[in-house]
Amino acid sequence: MKKSFNILMILCAVLFVLSCNNNRSYTDMLKAEKKAIDRHINEQGFEILKDYPENGVFGEKQFVLLSSGLYLNVVDSGNGNRAEYGTSVLLRASGKMLLDTVTFNGFDPMSTILSWPLEFKYGKYNSNDVSSYFFSEGLMSVLEYVGDSSVVKLIVPFKIGSASQKTSGDPIYYDKVRYIFEK
């Protein structure tokens, strides 16, 4: 009887400690993300398209919601040269995290958040790379739609975001992303 009571007390203590954990569940992170993205879309007056425009031309506030969950607005599709597997790409971006409202500007030479531009090889996403803490599958996947010297706007949900996004559950709004292919 005493042994059963001790086991029960240990179980209660473990449950108490676990219940005090302030970490959000994955479901809570998804709900917070959806709310933040919806709020940003409404505040900015964005129009969400179901299909990619046939002519490839977007209005300033038009975004297409891709099957990955990425929201894409093509400002300039580039010079016609498309990335092939292994193409070296330089990327600069500016924007903000939608939950923490931290802003960044990779076009500002005084930016200290990280060393701009980010460099990656198209199709060779390495999640162990140091830049992967900031770089993401979402940023690379855009090159299916645009080419060299392109400029886009994006909303990247955390599930296809960077390592830091996946940890924080914070979606990012990129008000400008520019891709340049190294020759």
Stockholm file with secondary structure:
# STOCKHOLM 1.0

chainA/1-183         MKKSFNILMILCAVLFVLSCNNNRSYTDMLKAEKKAIDRHINEQGFEILKDYPENGVFGEKQFVLLSSGLYLNVVDSGNGNRAEYGTSVLLRASGKMLLDTVTFNGFDPMSTILSWPLEFKYGKYNSNDVSSYFFSEGLMSVLEYVGDSSVVKLIVPFKIGSASQKTSGDPIYYDKVRYIFEK
#=GR chainA/1-183 SS CHHHHHHHHHHHHHHHHHHTCCCCCHHHHHHHHHHHHHHHHHHHTCEEESSCCTTCCCCTTEEEECTTSCEEEEEECCSSCCCCTTCEEEEEEEEEETTTCCEEETTSTTCCSSCSSEEEETTCCCTTSGGGGTCCHHHHHGGGTCCTTEEEEEEECGGGSCHHHHHHTCCEEEEEEEEEECC
#=GC SS_cons         CHHHHHHHHHHHHHHHHHHTCCCCCHHHHHHHHHHHHHHHHHHHTCEEESSCCTTCCCCTTEEEECTTSCEEEEEECCSSCCCCTTCEEEEEEEEEETTTCCEEETTSTTCCSSCSSEEEETTCCCTTSGGGGTCCHHHHHGGGTCCTTEEEEEEECGGGSCHHHHHHTCCEEEEEEEEEECC
//
